[in-house]
Amino acid sequence: MLKLAVDNEFNQTDLVKAWCRKLMIKDGLKKNTIYNREKIIRKAIRAYGTQQPDHEQVEDYIAAMYSAEYSYAHITNTIRAHLGYMAFIGNAIDIGYPRKPKQTIKEPLTEGEVAIIIEAARPTRERAMIALLAYSGCRNEELCNTRVKDVDFGANIMHVELGKGSKSRNIPISGECTKLLLQYLADYPRDENAFLFTTLHKNDQYKPHSLRRVVNTVAKRTSIKKRVYPHLFRHSLANNMLQRGASIVTIKGQLGHNHLETTMIYIHSNEKMLIHEYHKHAPSYT
């Protein structure tokens, strides 16, 4: 076990870095997962005043999150990060996870709202990012990992390399999306092996948190009052395809779900569609 002095600022920094290195090399976690866990722990450490908190400090911190009614995902991710970090510093702690609430999809974007947001994206770069999210239903990190060669512009197909669960898949995108991507590449030429989207100044791979900022910035240019974030386009694609009559199996394949039960959430969340389907198929007893 790595032992570092608690009162040495340089060593304190090294302790967190060493944990992140372990997450990468021994646990094989993705960069974005490591980034998020490090962010969680560094925030907690600022509250603790030490990088080696005791059990009472951690338990009080988690309890405060419950009291403040943080989301299930936020509390779960914080607990997961602490379990790993505390074990790493040789002070393992046992914390139970909260009960997972019944998942529903709240306020997806309508087709008209998606069109408004795409139109509000001014440079071709912004427009291509949002269009690809909207038409493909890919996850935030999947878009950031996409390379130019992963898009078959002739067949309107996007290849997702090692998506969630380290599974790859090919998914269709619309011709309109392909057109916007080609317009973007005409303005921002890049090699086929390069990432499709990179930072403007350093040409580094785009990061999920940066994509969230872009989406938020573009959405604020519109009159849409809903909270708009990258994953909402994924939910909205599923909801809008469902309303157009797409089968649940088709939507499952598009989103890359492992289990049909996950995709069924969209049906259970779409009350209007359920009512419509009932009146369409209800038997007549008179």
C-alpha positions in Angstrom: 0.0 0.0 0.0 1.2 3.4 -0.9 2.0 5.5 2.2 2.4 9.2 2.0 2.6 12.0 4.6 -0.8 13.5 5.3 0.5 17.1 5.9 2.6 17.4 2.7 0.7 19.2 0.0 2.7 17.6 -2.8 2.3 14.1 -1.4 -1.4 14.8 -0.9 -1.8 15.5 -4.6 0.2 12.4 -5.4 -2.2 10.2 -3.4 -5.2 11.1 -5.5 -3.1 10.7 -8.7 -1.8 7.4 -7.6 -5.4 6.2 -7.0 -6.4 7.4 -10.5 -3.4 5.6 -11.9 -4.6 2.4 -10.2 -8.1 2.9 -11.7 -6.6 3.1 -15.1 -3.9 0.4 -15.0 -5.3 -2.2 -12.7 -9.1 -1.7 -12.9 -9.1 -0.8 -16.6 -11.6 2.0 -16.3 -12.2 4.5 -19.1 -10.8 8.0 -19.0 -14.1 9.7 -18.5 -15.1 7.3 -15.6 -11.7 8.1 -13.9 -12.2 11.8 -14.5 -15.6 11.7 -12.9 -14.5 9.7 -9.8 -11.5 12.0 -9.3 -13.7 15.0 -9.5 -16.1 13.5 -6.9 -13.2 12.7 -4.5 -11.5 16.0 -4.9 -14.7 17.8 -4.1 -15.2 15.7 -1.0 -11.6 16.2 0.1 -12.0 19.9 0.1 -14.9 19.4 2.6 -12.9 17.0 4.7 -9.7 19.1 4.8 -7.6 15.9 4.4 -7.1 13.2 1.8 -7.3 10.6 4.5 -10.8 11.0 6.0 -12.1 8.8 8.7 -15.3 6.8 8.5 -17.3 9.3 10.4 -16.4 12.1 8.0 -17.4 10.0 5.0 -20.7 8.9 6.5 -21.6 12.5 7.5 -20.8 13.6 3.9 -23.0 11.0 2.4 -25.8 11.6 5.0 -25.7 15.3 4.0 -26.3 14.4 0.4 -29.4 12.4 1.4 -30.6 15.4 3.4 -30.0 17.8 0.5 -32.0 15.3 -1.7 -29.3 14.8 -4.3 -30.3 12.5 -7.2 -30.0 8.8 -7.0 -27.2 8.8 -9.6 -25.2 11.5 -7.8 -25.4 9.7 -4.4 -24.6 6.3 -6.0 -21.6 7.7 -7.9 -20.3 9.4 -4.8 -20.6 6.2 -2.8 -18.9 4.2 -5.5 -16.0 6.6 -5.7 -15.5 6.6 -1.9 -15.6 2.8 -1.6 -12.7 2.6 -4.1 -10.7 5.5 -2.7 -11.0 4.5 0.9 -9.9 0.9 0.2 -7.0 2.3 -1.8 -5.7 4.4 1.2 -6.1 1.4 3.5 -9.2 2.5 5.3 -11.9 0.5 3.6 -15.5 1.4 4.5 -18.8 -0.3 4.0 -21.6 1.9 2.7 -24.9 0.7 1.2 -26.3 2.0 -2.0 -29.7 3.7 -2.1 -32.6 1.9 -3.5 -32.9 2.6 -7.2 -36.1 4.5 -8.0 -38.4 3.5 -10.8 -37.0 5.0 -13.9 -39.1 7.2 -16.2 -38.2 9.5 -19.0 -39.2 13.1 -18.2 -40.0 15.7 -20.8 -38.2 14.4 -23.9 -37.8 16.9 -26.7 -40.4 16.9 -29.5 -39.3 16.8 -33.1 -40.0 20.5 -33.4 -37.9 21.3 -30.4 -34.9 19.3 -31.7 -35.2 21.1 -35.0 -35.2 24.5 -33.2 -32.0 23.5 -31.2 -30.2 22.3 -34.3 -31.1 25.5 -36.1 -29.8 27.6 -33.2 -26.4 25.9 -33.5 -24.5 28.6 -35.5 -21.1 27.3 -36.6 -21.2 24.1 -38.6 -19.2 22.4 -35.9 -21.9 23.0 -33.2 -24.6 21.9 -35.6 -22.8 18.7 -36.6 -22.3 17.8 -32.9 -26.0 18.3 -31.9 -27.3 16.7 -35.1 -25.2 13.5 -34.5 -26.5 13.3 -30.9 -30.1 13.9 -32.1 -30.2 11.5 -35.1 -28.0 8.7 -33.8 -29.0 8.5 -30.2 -25.4 7.8 -29.2 -24.2 8.5 -25.7 -22.1 11.5 -24.8 -18.9 9.6 -24.5 -19.6 7.6 -27.6 -19.8 10.8 -29.7 -16.5 12.0 -28.2 -14.8 8.8 -29.1 -16.0 8.8 -32.7 -13.4 9.1 -35.4 -14.0 10.3 -39.0 -13.5 6.8 -40.3 -16.3 5.6 -38.1 -18.9 7.4 -40.2 -19.9 5.8 -43.6 -21.1 8.9 -45.4 -22.3 6.9 -48.4 -24.4 4.4 -46.4 -25.5 6.8 -43.6 -24.1 4.5 -41.0 -22.2 5.4 -37.7 -19.9 2.8 -36.1 -19.8 3.0 -32.3 -16.5 1.5 -31.2 -16.5 0.0 -27.7 -19.6 1.7 -26.4 -21.1 1.1 -22.9 -20.2 -2.4 -21.7 -17.3 -2.4 -24.2 -19.6 -3.4 -27.0 -19.4 -2.1 -30.6 -22.3 -1.6 -32.9 -23.3 0.0 -36.2 -26.3 2.4 -36.2 -28.1 4.3 -39.0 -28.2 8.0 -39.2 -30.4 10.1 -41.5 -29.2 11.6 -44.7 -29.8 15.1 -43.3 -27.4 14.3 -40.4 -24.8 13.1 -43.0 -25.2 16.3 -44.9 -24.5 18.4 -41.8 -21.5 16.3 -41.0 -20.1 16.8 -44.5 -20.6 20.6 -44.3 -18.7 20.6 -41.0 -15.8 18.6 -42.4 -15.6 20.9 -45.3 -15.1 23.8 -42.8 -12.9 21.7 -40.5 -11.0 19.2 -42.6 -9.3 16.3 -40.8 -7.7 12.9 -41.4 -9.9 9.9 -41.4 -8.1 8.5 -38.4 -8.6 11.7 -36.4 -11.4 12.2 -33.9 -14.5 13.6 -35.5 -14.6 16.4 -32.9 -11.6 18.0 -31.2 -10.9 21.2 -29.3 -10.3 24.2 -31.4 -7.1 25.4 -29.8 -5.1 22.3 -29.0 -6.9 19.8 -31.3 -7.3 17.4 -28.4 -10.1 14.8 -28.2 -13.4 16.4 -27.2 -14.5 15.6 -23.6 -18.1 14.8 -22.5 -18.2 17.8 -20.1 -17.2 20.1 -23.0 -20.0 18.7 -25.1 -22.5 19.3 -22.2 -21.4 23.0 -22.2 -21.9 23.3 -26.0 -25.4 21.8 -25.8 -26.3 24.0 -22.8 -25.1 27.1 -24.6 -27.0 26.4 -27.8 -30.2 25.5 -25.9 -30.1 28.9 -24.1 -30.3 30.6 -27.5 -33.8 29.1 -27.9 -37.1 29.7 -26.0 -37.2 26.1 -24.9 -37.7 25.9 -21.1 -36.7 22.3 -20.6 -33.3 21.4 -19.2 -31.4 20.3 -22.3 -28.3 18.0 -22.0 -26.6 15.5 -24.4 -28.4 12.4 -23.1 -31.8 14.1 -23.5 -31.3 13.8 -27.3 -31.0 10.0 -26.8 -34.2 9.8 -24.9 -35.9 12.1 -27.4 -34.9 10.0 -30.4 -36.4 6.9 -28.8 -39.6 8.7 -27.8 -40.0 10.3 -31.3 -39.3 7.0 -33.1 -41.8 5.3 -30.9 -44.5 7.8 -31.7 -43.7 7.3 -35.4 -44.4 3.6 -35.0 -40.9 2.1 -34.7 -40.8 -1.3 -33.0 -39.3 -1.5 -29.5 -36.7 -4.0 -30.9 -35.6 -1.4 -33.5 -35.2 1.2 -30.8 -33.2 -1.3 -28.6 -30.8 -1.8 -31.5 -30.4 1.9 -32.2 -29.6 2.8 -28.6 -27.4 -0.3 -28.0 -29.3 -1.6 -24.9 -28.3 -5.0 -23.7 -31.8 -5.8 -22.4 -35.2 -5.2 -23.8 -36.4 -4.3 -20.3 -34.3 -1.1 -20.5 -35.9 0.0 -23.7 -39.3 -0.7 -22.4 -38.9 2.3 -20.1 -39.8 4.5 -23.1 -43.1 2.8 -23.6 -44.0 3.0 -19.9 -43.1 6.7 -19.8 -45.2 7.5 -22.9 -48.6 7.9 -21.5 -50.1 9.4 -24.7 -48.9 6.6 -26.8 -50.3 4.0 -24.4 -53.7 5.7 -24.4 -53.7 5.9 -28.3 -52.6 2.2 -28.6 -55.4 1.2 -26.2 -58.1 2.9 -28.1 -56.7 1.6 -31.4 -56.6 -2.1 -30.3 -59.3 -2.3 -27.5 -61.9 -5.0 -28.2 -65.6 -4.2 -28.6 -68.0 -6.0 -26.3 -71.2 -4.5 -27.6 
